[in-house]
Amino acid sequence: MNQPLRVCICTPELAPLAKTGGLADAAGGLTRALAAAGCDVRVALPAYRSIDRDALHAVSIGSAGVRLGPSWVEVELYEGRLPGTSIPVYLVSHEPSFNRPGLYGEHGADYPDNLRRFSVYGRGVLALLRRTAWHPDVVHCHDWQTALLPVWLRVEPAALPSETATVFTIHNLAYQGVFDADDLPLTGLGRDVFTPRGIEFWGRVNVLKGGLLFADLLTTVSRQYAAEIQTPEFGCGLDGVLRDRRDDLVAIQNGVDYTVWDPASDALIPARFTPGDLSGKAACKRHLQETHGIAIDPAVPLFGLVARLAEQKGVDLLGATADAIIGLDAQLVLLGSGDPRYETLFRTLHARYPARVAVALGFDEALAHRIVAGADAYLMPSRYEPSGLNQLYSLRYGTVPVARRTGGLADSIVDATPDALARDAATGFVFDAYTPDAFLGAVKRAVFAFLDAAAWRRLQQAGMRADFSWSTAAPHYLDAYRRAVARRAAAR
């Protein structure tokens, strides 16, 4: 009988333990789906201050000295279980690195020693895997914070058994982990790796580039994004590297954990509903309007947005068109934080239209669910969006997305063209040009469609019935793992 595939998920975030954005949801959903598919999957995380070790029933499994350039530091290793599951979770604890308020930084600024911090984490993972009797077939690394692991595993053969394959997933190419060349010794890597064909990037250390070059297989989170990052416009300076590895780049659309995001069972929303009975959604809308002090009116289209307030998310387009949108007799509820100029912009917008615009700055998981459930339409005017999860959540909740045709948004939303509407295939409103006029045009189409209650209901129901579950995505990851294992075996 074949042994189950052994996979170690190395990620800087994992819902519900540590989260700043969609990576946490993606890593958490994938982990659970792999376990359900029969994988022997385990997770390794930094031991951030915010992680509740009691909830994990975490116990110390010892300490280890790890190399940090010319010196050594000691890390404490813990093992627990992902809440509600039997999935092992390992924590790499180093108080100076991870006992901090933020995961990556505070007040909009990264910690200046992030290369040191995540080198400690990565080296700790290697020490952990050498210590346990469990040896993974695949180390699956997520984003730049883990990208040195594939490098160490190839240039330091004693790090782990040579048959261990590596898969590296690009969740957002714009975040690369770029540091001064003087910091190279922290990684323990030699000058032979600090070249244009290695981790050197315009005279600096580029950690993510190491993952792209040294992992056995690469994945990213939508078909459209896989194509986009091979172009100068979206390649963030690494499009040439990705074109060179295009045969090793696999696109797998992120999924949704429908045990968490489903209006039929969501305990965080005031009423439950299904495609066949949307009365609960009307109750959610009323509750959202009432609790945020905006006019209670079921006939007015209510637009929702939950986002990091950054240029990537297209909030500059929303800022440029907000007056015109409100002028369409519409309402807006926004939850997010980020760039102070955008926070100020939306505070001002609320002050100008207190009965039409509600703004909550910060992050609140329960409120995010209530906005997705209570809004009529969901705004995602992103400049780029590798996968996007919020449009998938909104589809499930009958909240029709208005989005730019980019990355995962292009792959997951069917534009409400006359033909798609006639076939009941349409699920949202899509625009192409990154301009205020193009965005406003899509919003106007949505407002016009909202006036036809029967047509709007069909749009909602088509989106709610779409399946973007992790059980659909997991088999594609299993195929990628097997391909990486085969490639590693052939290279030995």
N, C-alpha and C positions, 0 to 999 in steps of 0.2 A: 504494500500500500504506500502511495506517495506521501511524503511528509508535507505538512502545510508550509507554504512559503513564509519565511521569517523576515519581517520588515521592521526596521527601526526608523520611526518618523522623528527627524530632528528639525525642530521648528522653534522660532523665538516667541510664538504665540499659539495658544490653544484654548478655544472656548470649551467650558466656561471659566477656565482657570486664569488666563491672562490674555487681555484683548485690547488692541487699539483700533482694529478695523477688520476688514473682510478676511484677512489671512487667518485669523483665529477661528472664524466660522468654517472656513474651507478645511483647515487642518483638522479641526474637531470632527466635522462631518465625514471627511475621508477616513479618518482613523476608525470611527464606528462602522462605516460601511465595509472596510477591509476586514474587520473582525467578524461582521455578519457573513461575509463571503468565505470565511474559513481560514483567513490569514492568521498567523501567529504574529500579531502586530504589537509593538511597544513604542512608547513616546519618550523622548528626552527633551527636557525644558530647563532653562535657567531657573534658579530658585528665587524668583522675584519676591520682594516684600509683600506684594498684594496677593500672593497665592496662599490660600488657606490649607496648610499642611494637615490640619485635623480632618478636614473634609476628604482628604486623600487617604487618611489613615497611614500617612507616610512615616517610615521608620528609617533610621540611619543604617546604611550597609557598609559604613567605613569611610575612611578618608584616603586621599591619594595626593601625591606630589605631582604637579604638572609643570611642564617646561614652558616658561614665558620668556622667549629669547635667551639671554645669557643667565637668567635666574630661574628660580623655581617658586611656585606658590602652592599652598595646600588647599584642596577643595574637599568639602564634605558631600557624600553621595547619599541620596535618599531614594527609597522605593515605596510607592503607594499604588492606589488603583484609581482610575478615572471614575468620578462619582457616577453611581448607577450602573457600572459595568465591572467586568473582571479584567479590563485592559490595564497592564502594568504601565505606570508612569514613573520615570526616573527624574530626579531633580539634581542639578549640579549647583551646589551652594558655595558661594564665596562672598562673605559679608561685604568687603569693600567694593565689590563689583555690582552686587544685585540688591543689597539692602538700601534701596532708594525709592523715592516716591513714584518715579516713572519707569517705563520699560526701556525707552531709548533716550529720553531727555525730559526737560521740563520747560513750561512757558514758551513752547514753540521752538526751543533750541535743543539740538542734540547734545548729549553728554560728550565732552571733548575726548574722553578716553574710551570711546565705544570700540575701537579696534582692540584695545587691551581687554575690555570686558568680554567681548565675544570670542576672543582667542582663548581666554580662560574657560569659557563655556565649551568651545569645540574641543579643546584639549581634555577637558573633563569628561566629555562624552567618550573619547577614545579610551581614557583610563577606565571608565565605567565598563565599556564593552570588553576590555581585556580582563576585567575582574570577574565578570559574571560567567556562569557556565553556558549561558545562552549566546549564540553567535549568529548575527543576522546574515541572511543571504544578500539583502539589499539595505543600504543606508540611504534613506530618502530625505534629501535636504531641501529646505524651503527658504528662499530669499537670501540676501547677502550675508545675514548674520551667521549662516551655516556654511557659506560657500568655501571656506578654507578646508572643510573636511575632505572633499574630493581631492584637493591638492595634496594634503598630508598623506592621504591613503595611497597616492601614486608615487610621491617622491620620497616617502619614508616607509619602505616596504614592511618594516616591522610593526607599523602602527596597528594593523589588524591582519588576519589571514588574507592572502593574496586573492582568494576567490571572492572576497566581498565586493559586490558591485555597488555602484553609486548612481543615483538618479537625482538630478537637480531641477527643481521647479521654479520658473520665473513667474512670480505673482505680479510684479511691477518693476519693469526694467529701469525706471527712472531712479530707483533707490539702489545705489550700487556699492556703498561703503567705500568711499574714496578718501585716502588719508595721505599725509606727508610721507615722502620717501624715507625720512629719518625714522619713521615708525616701523619700517620693515623688520628690524630685529625682533620685535615683539612676536612676530608670527613664527619665528624659528626657521624661516625659509632663507635660502642663500641667494646671493646675487644672480645665480644662474637662472632663477625663476623670475627675477625682476628684469624682464626684457619685453619688447613689444609682442613677442610670441608667448609671453607669460602674463604676470599680473601687473606689469608696468603699464601706465595709462597717462600719457602726457606728463611724464616725469613723476607721477604719483603712484601710490599703491591702490589698485582697484580690486577689491575683494571679490565682488560678484564675477568679474572677468575670470577669476580662477575657477569658479564653479562651472562657467560656460566652457572653459577649455579642458578641464580635467575630469569632469563627470563622464561616466560611460554613456549616459543617455540624458537628454534634456526634455523637459515638458514645459508647456505653458497652458494658459487657462481658457483659451478659445481659439477657434480656427482663424478668425479674422485677426486677432492679435498676433498669432504666429506669423502671419503674412506681413502685418504692419511693422513688426520689430526688425524685419530684414530690410527696411527702407531707411534712408537718411532721416526722414521726417520723424519717425517714431523709434529709431534704433538707438538714440541717446549715445551716439558715438561708438556703439558696439555692433552696428548692423553688419559690418564686414565679418566679424567673428561669427555672428549668427548665420550669415550666408554660407560661410565655410562649413558650418555644422548643420546645414538645413536637413541633411538626410538623417540626422540624429535628433531632430526636434519633433516632438509629438504634441499635438494640440488636443487637449481634453477639457471640455467645458466643465466649469465648476458646477457642483450640485447644491441642492438644498436639503437640509435635515428637516423633513416634514413632521418629525416628532416634536420639533420646536416651532416651526413656522407652518401652521395650518389653522385656518380660522374655525374649523369644525371642532378643535380641541384646545385652542390657545387659552390658557388660564390668565394671561396678562391683559386680555381685552374685555370690555364690559358685556359683550354678547357674542355668541357663536353663530356661524352661518355656513352655508354650503352653496354650491352652484345652483341647486334646485330650490333653495330658500334663502333669499338675500335680505330678509327682514332684519336679521341681526346686524347686517352692515349698516342699515339705516340708523339703528340704535347706536352703533359705534360712531357714526358721523355726528349725531346729535350730542353724544357725550364729549367728543373732541371739541366741538364748537362751544359747548356749555362750559367746560372746564378751562378753556383758554380765553374766555371773554369775548369771543367773536359772535357775530349775529347768528342766531339759530334759524336756519332756513334750509330745508331739504332741496329747494329748487335752485340754489346757488352752487355752482361747481366749486368744490374745495380741493385745492392742489396741496400735496404734501411733499416734503423733502427732508431726508435725514442724510447728512453728509458731513464729511470733513470739509471745512471752509477753506478750500485751496483752489488755485487756478485750474488744476486738473479736472475738478468737478464741475467746471462751467459756471461757477457762481457769479463770475463777471457778466455772463450773458443774462443771468437772472437779475442782477443789479441794474443792467442797462434797460431791461424790459419790464421791471416790476410795476411801474406806474401804469404802463399800457395794459398789463395783465389784470391789475385791479380795476382798470377802466372797462374791462369786459364783464363787469359785474361778477367777479370771481373772488375767492378767498385763498389765503395761503397760510399754512402752518409749517414752520421750519424748526428743525432740531440739528444742532451742530456746533462745532467750535473749530478754531484754527487761526488763520491769518487775522490779526487785529483789525485790519482795514475792512474786511468783510463782516466781522462781528459788529463794527461800528455802523456799517452800511445797513445791516438788517435791524439793528436797534433803532436807527433813524426811520426806517420804513415802518416799523411797528408804531413809533410815535406819531407818524403821519396818518396811519390808517389803523387805529387801535381796534376798530370793530371788524376789520377785514384781514388783518395780518397778526399772527401770533408767532413769537420767536422765543425759543428756549436755547440758551447757550450752554454747552457742556454735552455730556452724554448720559442718557438714561435708557437702559434696555427696555424697560416696561413702556416708556413713552414712545420709543421707536416702534414697538408693536402696535400701540394705539393709533399712531399716525398712519402706519401702513394699512391698518384695518379701517380707519374712519375716513380717510381721504377718498375722493372720487377718482383722482388721477395723481400720478407720481412723476415728479420732474427729475430727469437725469440728462441735462444738457452738456455732458462731459466733453472736455477737449480730447481725452482718450480714456478708455476704460478697458483694462486687460480682460476682465471677465464680467465684473459687476455681479453683485448678489441682490442688491435692493430691487432691481427690476424683476428678479425671479420671485422675491418675496411678494412684491406688489401684484404680480400676475396671479399668484396663489390666492391673494386676498381680494381679487376683483377690483383692484385699484389700477386703472389703465395707465401704463407708462407713456410718457412723452419724452423721447430720448433721441440723442444724436446717433447716427449710424456709424458706430466705431466699435472695434473690439468685440467683446462679448455681447454688447447691446445689439450689434448687427446680427449676431448669430441667434439671438433668443427672442426677438420681437418681430412679429409680422405686421408690416405697415398697413394701415387701414386705407388701402387703395379701393376703388370701386369693385375691382375683381375679387380681392380678398374679403371684402365685406359681403359680397354676394354669396361667397362660399362659406361664410361664417368661420373663416380662417384668420381674420385679422385679430390682433391682440393689443395693438398700440399705435402710436403716432410717431413717425420717425422723420428726422430732417438730416441734411447732409452738410451744408456749409456751416462753418463755425462762425456765424454772424448773428447779431441780435435779430435781424429781420427773419432769418431762416427759423430760428427758435420760436419767435413770436408767431410765425406762420403756422407752426405745428401746434402751438397752444390754441390758436384760433380754431384750427380744425377740430381739436378736442372739445372746445367749448361748444362749437356748432353741433357736434355729434351728441354731446350731453343733452341737448334739447330734445332729442328723439329717444324717449325712455326705452322703447322696445329695442332699438338698434344698440343703445348703450348696454343694455342687459346682455345682448348677444356677445358684445365685445368682452364684457366681464366674464361671462361663462366660458368663452373660448380660452382666455388666459388661465382661468382657474382649473381647467381640465388638462392643461399642458403638464407634462411630466419632466421635471428637471431634478429628480431625486438622485442622491448619491449612489443608490443601487444601480442606476444606469451608468454612472461614471466609473464606479469601482472596477468593473471588468476591464476597462481600457487601461487603468493603472496596473492591473495584474498582468496584462499583456506587455506593458512597458517594462515591468520588473523582470519578467521572463526574458525579454529581449536583452536587457542590460546584463543579466546573469550569463546568458549565452555569449554575449560580446566579451565579458570579462574572462570567461573560460577560454575563449579562442585567443585572447591576448596573452595568456599565461605561458 
